[in-house]
Amino acid sequence: MKRFFTLLFIALVVVQFAKAEITTINMEKADFQAIVDYVNEQGLNQSEYPEDAESYYGASANYTNFDFREGSYNVGGTFASWDEAAKEAIAMIVLPLNFSEATTADSIAAFFKYYDGTSTKTDYFIFECTTAAPDPVFAAIATPNGSYKAEVISFELADQVTDAVIDFAAQTIEIMVAPGTDPSALAPTIVIPEGATIDPASGATVDFSAPVTFTVTAEDVSISKAWIATVSVMEEALTSIYDIQYVTDPAANDTSLLYEETVIVQGIVTGFGTFGSYNKYYVQDADGAWNGIYVYDGSTGVVLEAGDEIKLTGKVAEYYGVSEIDASKVEILSSRNDLPTPTLVTAPITEELEGILIKVEGVTLSLDGDTDDSKAFMLASKDGVEFKIFGELFDAVTFEEGKSYNLSGVVAYTYDNYRICPTGPNDIEIVTSVNDIEKETFAVYPNPTKAFLTISGLTSDVVNIKNIIGQTVAIKTVENNQINVSELNNGVYFIESNNKIARFTKQ
């Protein structure tokens, strides 16, 4: 977890960091003092200012205490200036501390105010991760002219399906937009160094039918850089979820063969949940193994329901052992479709079931010994096989010790375990025992039904309708041996009367 600070001196902007927009991180006093200590250890401080965190921290009026004039740290040729010293210290101390999970795909911009002997100005450095976590290494990239004051720090389009790839050395920008997007009228949002200017301006509508040149001019107009931006339109071609998920030997390597590729898939939503600033859901495009996937959606804001058929555009990613799609565009094609047929499982869950609907039958539910309810709130056991249940998409589950249940849900991989996530009350079905069946002295038909049930052999004019967890959801009066259940949600129910019971399915 990256740390987020409260006071400002040096701000770090993530240019291409997974699952995040541009993120500003402000250093604490102790962090900058560590930089000052590092620099002072490398060479004698010749500045007329004390160069200690106590003198300046937390107030912009004290920014003049950062002395960048040539010779301030020039003992023995260690550093040409304070900014060279600060650049090395940021790479060695600040970035590994705040971006401990960085990969070689990550580029980070650091910018801060300083004193040049005349006035307070702003400067920027661009860093790239050269060695990935767990012990990331960072290096400031070399830019033309050695200047960092005329960079394009970020570049975004409303219909983009990939993050912009910014090559700071070549001064190029590449970005892909969704199928069907008209490239002749797009308005990019562009971040550049403070005080700099750009032409065409950020937010201006631009024709990207051909590569476009953006000119960034530094605040002091000493440097101008021409950046060439190329926009490509993604082709409309569907990828099967099987092709994303299938790997030949999961034990050796379970990373998707399409890792970091942008894909379009079409399938049925099997479970949906909203969690703070993002949505997460599961999509399946066929029955059986390898045909379901988890979707992380932190940008579209589209609210879905199980049974929605969607067309989804996004990048294939791996996150803590889970293959997923990071959604950039979602289109609802239809709703209230039948869900894929759950795969019946009797053995422990393995990789090929990740993201799909499954069902276990005749299991006994019990509380998990794990005291952290956010990890697992119960276990389902049968014949020595245990299935962990994760109350993420639906947690309003009641159960009775010793009773047998049929349990359905999507398979999630979290906290280093495969877990079944029920998506609603119909996924937890109490199994009627043999003794209970023998007591059923009346019949109901048609079964399943969409509206009316005919009841045969009943001696009472009033019946209770109960759901699968034993709650009474309706009380019905029998008229002409019939009751109307059309208002009930689809699922399994029980009719109870005079200690007698019959089971039916509402469609």
N, C-alpha and C positions, 0 to 999 in steps of 0.2 A: 504494500500500500504506500503510495507516495504521500509525503507530508505536505500540508497546505498551511502556509504561514500568513501572518496578519499584518506585518509592517513592511514598508517598501524600501528597498535599495536596489537590488538586482532582481529583475523579473525574468523568468524562464518561460519561453513560449514553445510548446510542442508543435512541430510542423507536421510530422507524420507519426503519431503515436497511437497505438491500437485502442479502439473503443473510446476515443476522446476527441472533442473539438479542441481548438487552440486553448491551452490551459496556462493561466498565469500563476506563478508560484512566487511568493515573496519571502525572502530569507529572514530568519530571526537574527537577533544581535549576535548570538553565539556562533552562528554559521559564518557571518562575515568576519568576526574576530578570528576564526580559524584561518580564513584566507590571509588576513593581515599577518598573523603569526607565521604562516607558511612563507609569505614573501619576505618578511624580516629575517627568517632563518636562511634564506638564499643569498642575501646581500645586504650591505649596510644601507640604512635609510638615510639618504642625503637630502630629503625634502625639508623645507622650512616648516612643514606641518607635521604634527605628531603621528599621523597615519595609524591611529588606534580607534577601535570601534567605539570606545567611550566618548570620544570627542564629537562624533557626528551622528550617531545612530538615531534613526526615527524622525529626523526633521530635515526637510528639503533645504532649509536655510544653511545647513551645515554641509551640503554636498561639496562645497569648495575645499573641504578637508581631503578630498581625493585628488592628489596631485599627480597629473599625468604628464608633466613637462619632461622633456628629454633630459636624461641624466639623473632623474630622481632615484633610480635603482640601477645605476650603470657601473657598479663596482665589479671589477674583474670581468666585465663583459657578460655577467650573468643575465641581466635583462637590459634591453635598450630603454625601457620606460615602464612606468607603473602599469599601463594597460597590457603590456606583454606579460608582466608578472601576474596580473589578475586573470588573464586568459588561461595561463597554465594552472593556476590555483582552482579556477572554476572547473576545468576538465578533470583535475585530480581529486577534488574534494566535494564540490557542490553537486555535480551531476551524478556520480556514483551513489551519493547519499539519497538523492531525490528520485532517481530513476533506476532503482536496483534491479528492475525486471526488464530493462531495455534489451532490444534486439538490434541486429545490424541494419534493420529497416528503418530505424528511428533517427531523425534529425532534430536538433533542438537549437533554438535561437535564444541567446542571452543578451539582454540589453540593459544599460544602466547610465546614470548621469555621472559626469566627472568634470574636473576643472582643468583647463588647458593653459592656465597662466593669465588668461584674459577674462573668460566667462565660463558659465556652466553649460555644458552641451550633453548630447546623448550619443552613445556609441553602441554598436552591435557586434556580437561574434556569432558565427554559425558553427555548431559542433555536430559531429556524427558519431554514432556508436560503432567502434571498429572491432570490438570483441563483445559478444552477447553475454547476458546473465548466465550464471549467478554472480560473476565478478566482472561487470561490464567495464570496458575501457572506452574513453572518449577522446576525440582529437578535434581541434579547430580545423575546419577545412580551409584550403587555400583558395582564395578568390582572385579573379583578374584585378590587377592593380593593387592587390593587398587590402582593398577597402571592403568594409562590411556595411557601409552606410547607404547603399543603393540596391539592397536586396529585395526580392519578392519573398516574403516570409510565409505567406499562405495564399491559396487561390481556390475559390469554391464556386460551384454553379448549383442552381436549385435542382436540376435534373441529373446531377452526377451520380454514377453508380460505382465509382472508385475515387479514392483520394487522389488529389493532384500529385504527380511525381515531379518534384522540383530538383533539377540538377543545377546546383549552385556554381559549379565550375564551368559548365557549358552554357549557363544562363538560358536554360530551356524549361518549359512547363508542358506536361502532357496530362490530359484528363479525358475520361470517357463518360458519356452521358447515355441515358436510357434509350432503348429502341423507340423510334418514332419522333425523337426530339428534333426540332428544326434548328440547325446550328447557325442559321443566318441572323438570329435575333436573340442572343444570350447576354445576360448582364452578370458578370462575375463580381464576387466580393473578394477584394484583394487587400491583404495586410502588408504594409511596407514600414520601414523604420520611421520613428517619430520625427516630424519635421520635413521628411522627404516628400516629393510629389511624383505622381505617375500619370502618364498619358498613353492611351485613353484612361480616364479616371475610373476608380472602383465604383461599381454600380451603373456605369454607362452601358447602354445596349450596343453590342459589337457583333459584326458578321464574322463568324468563325468557319465559314465555308472553306477558307484557306487559313494557313497559319497567320497569327496576328502578332505584331511587334508592340510590346509595351516598354516605354522608356521611363526608367526610374532615375530621378535626379536627387542627389543628397541634399540635406538641409543647407549645407554651406556652399552648394552648387559646384564643389570642387570635382565631383565625380558624377557621371551619368552612365547608366548601363542599359543596354537593349536586351530585353527578355522576349524570347519567341515562344508563344503559347499555341499549342496544337490541341484541338478538340476532335475526338473521334466518336462516332455514334455506334453503340453496341448493336450487333446483328440480332434479329429476332429468331433465336434458336433455343428450343427447350432442352434442358439436361435432365436426365432421370436421376432421382435421388439415389437409386442403386449405384449409378456411376460415381456419385460423390462419396457414398459410404463404404462401398465394398473394398476390402483389402484381403490379400491372399493369406497373410499370416499375422493376425492381430497381436499375437504374443510378442512378435519381433518388432513390428511397427504398425501402429494403428492410425497413422496420419493419413488423411484423405489424399488420394492421388491427384485431386484437383485443388489442393491447398493454395490459397491466395488467388485463385482464379475467380472472375466474376461470372455468375451463372444466372440463368432464368429457369425456374422450376414451376410446375403447376400441380396442385394437389389439394387434398381435403385437410382442413384444420381439425386436429383431433383433441386439442386442449389449448386453452388460452389463459393468460394471467397478466395483470398489470402490477408493476413493482416500482413505485416511485417515478423515476424519470424515464423508464423504459418498459416495453412490453416483451414478453417471452411467450413462445407458442411452439407447437409441434405440428408438422405437416407430413402427410403420407400420400404417396401417389400410386400405391399398389398394395395388395395384401402380402404379408410375409416378411421374412428377414431382409435386412439392408434397405428397406423401402420407406423408412421414416427418418426425420431429422429435426433437430432442435433449431429454433430461429431466435436470434437476438435482434430486437428492433428498438434501437434507441433514437430513431430519427423520424419515422413516418407518422407516428401517432395514430395509425389506423387501428380501430377497435374491432376485434373479430369474435366469432362464436364457433364452437364446435359444429361442424357440418358445412361451414363456408368453404366454397371452392375458390382458391386464390391463384393468381399468377404473381410470383415473387422474384424480384431481382436483388442480388446481393453477392457479397464476396464470401467464399468458403474460408473458414477460419478454424483454428484449433485453440481451445481455451480450457486449461486444466484437464486435458485428456478427453475433451468432448469435441467431436466434429460438429460444426454448426455453420449456419449461414447468417452473416451480418446484413440485415435487410437495408436496402436503400430505396426500394420502391415496392409497393404492394397494391394489387388491384383485385377487388372482390368480383368474381365472375358470376357466382350464384350462391344461394344460401339454402339451409335445411336439407342438405344432401345426406344420404346414408353414409355412416362412417365405415371405414375399412373393417373387414372381419378380424376381430382380435385373434392373435395367434395363441393357441393353447400351449401352455408351458408347464412342464412337470420337473424339469431339472434346473439347477442354478442358472441365472440369467448371464448371458455372455455378450460379447461385442456386437454380433450381428443383429441383436434385438434392440440396440440403442435407438431411441426415438420412435419406436413403433408401438401400436396398441397390442397388448397381450392380455391373457386371461389365465388365472389359476383357479382350480376348482377344488372344493371340499377342504379348504384350509381353515385352521383355527387361528383366530386373531388374539394377540396378547400385547400388553405394553412392552415396548422395547426397554432394555436395561439402560440405554443411553439416556442420561439426564438432560441433554440438550435437545429440547423439543424441535428446534429448527433443523436438526439433522434427520431424525426419524422419530415418528411418534408411535409406531407399533410394528409388530412383526406378524407375518402370516406364515404358518408352518404346516407341513404335511409330509409324512413319511420321512422325517429327518431332514427335509429341505426347508430352509428358511428364506423368506423373501422380505426385504426391508420395504416399508411403506413410507412414502414421503408426502406429507400433507402440504404440498405447495399450491396445487391448483384447486384442491378441495380438501378441507380438513374437518368438516362437521360430521364426523363419523362416530357413531356409538355402536357398541358391540357387547355381546354376552359371552362370558367365559364358558367354554364347553360346547358352544354352538358352532356349526359348520357354515362357511361362507364361500360363495363364488366371488372372486375379486378381479376387476378389470382396471386398466389404466395404461398410460404411456410410460415408457421406460426412460428414466433420467439417469445420468451418471453424475453424482455429486458426493462430496466428502469421501472420495475414493471408493464408492460403492455404487452398484447398479440398484436403482430403487423404482418401485412401481408408484406412479402418481395417479390416483383416482381423479377423474375430472368432474364428478358429480355424484349425487346419491344413487343413481342407477348403476354405478360401478361397484357398489357394495351390496351384494344380494345374499340374504340369508337362505340357506338350503333347508328345505323341509325334510325332516327325517322320515325314515320308513314308518315309525309309529304314528307320526302326524299324518302321513298319507292314508294310513288305514282308518283314520278317524274322519276323513273327508267323505261325508255321506250325501253331499249334493254336488251337482255338476254345473259348469258354466260353459256357454258357447254363444257365438263363435269365439274361438280363442287361438290366436290374438284377435282383438277387436279394435275398431276405430271409434265406435259410439255406443251401441246398445249391446248389453249382455242378457241372454236368457238364462234363467236360473231354474234348475230342476231339483226337486227333493228338499226344498227349504220350507221350514215350518213357521218362520217369523216373517213379518212384513217389513222389518227394519234390519239393515245390515251396516256394519262398519267397514270402510275401505282403509286399509293400512298400506304404508309404503314398505320398502324392503328393510328399513331399520326399525320397524315396529310402530311408527307414528301414525295416528289416525289422521287421514287427510280429508275424509268426507264421510258423512252419514247419509245413507240413501233409503228411501221408501220404495219397496218393491210393488210395482203395479203391473198386473197381467203377466207376472213371472219375469218382468224385465226391469233393469235399471239402466240409466244413461250415464256413461262415464266419459263423454266426449271432452269435458273440460279438463281432464287429467293430463298431465304431461306424459310423454311417451316413457314407458318403463314397465317394470314388474310390480304387481300389487297383489294383496290378499283380501278376500271377502271373508269377514268373520261374523258369525251369528250363533248364539247358544253354544259356545265352545266348539263350534265346528268351523272348518276353514276350507276355502278353495282359492286356488291361485290362478291369476290371468295376466296377460300381457296387453298393455295399451299401446297401439301403434299411432 
